């Protein structure tokens, strides 16, 4: 599986660690979700899959690099849960790691290893491109391969 290095701002790499849970079983997930405030559980969480294949969860507004402990990952994004701990939404949206939609197998393997039901693919797959003109990382929306900062064309 492809490994993703952190590509975000350097100042975020040194943020203190956040409230991260390594999820290896349904019991791990249930216990961690039970400690979260109700309004937090209603939102998707920040997640990464570490190089060992473990799903790591943190509150939504956490930086992915903090969730990963500053290390490379196999996948990163946001993940939401329905009743019973079933994953009902999951994306690869992480501008700190910019994982490809092809990172899904790492997510599926981590969820399967933890016995956590999931949708079988990203419910919202994000495509990232770096502008060769200004260097800005971009999320491609609706097939529009133009830089959001300088309007230069992005590689398709």
C-alpha positions, 0 to 999 in steps of 0.5 A, a space after each residue: 500500500 502507498 504511504 503518504 507523507 505529511 505535505 501540510 504547513 510545517 507549523 502544524 507538524 509540531 502541534 501537541 498531540 490530540 485525544 487520539 484513539 487506536 481502534 483495533 476492535 468494535 469494543 475499542 470503538 464503542 468505548 471511545 465513542 461512549 466517552 465523546 460528547 453527543 454533539 461531537 459524535 454527530 460530526 465526522 471524526 478526523 482519522 488516519 490509518 497508521 503504517 501498522 494498519 491501525 485506525 486512529 480517530 481524533 475529534 473532527 477539528 484535529 489536524 491529521 498530522 497530530 492524529 498520526 503523531 507526525 508520522 506517515 500514514 496509509 490513509 487519512 480523512 474524515 469518518 462518521 458513525 451511525 448507531 451501533 458503531 457502523 461507519 456511515 460516511 467516510 472521505 479521504 479529505 485531508 489537505 495535510 496528507 492529500 491521500 488518493 481515493 486509491 487509499 480505500 483498501 487501507 481504510 477497509 482493512 483497518 475497519 475489517 480488522 476492527 470488526 467495524 461495518 463500513 460502506 465498502 468505499 469512500 462515500 465522498 472521494 476527494 481528488 487533490 492536485 498541486 498547482 505547478 504554477 503557484 504550488 497551492 494544493 487544490 481539491 478538484 470540485 466537479 471535474 474543474 481542474 483549475 487552481 483555486 488561487 491562480 486559475 492555472 490548469 491542474 494536471 487531470 
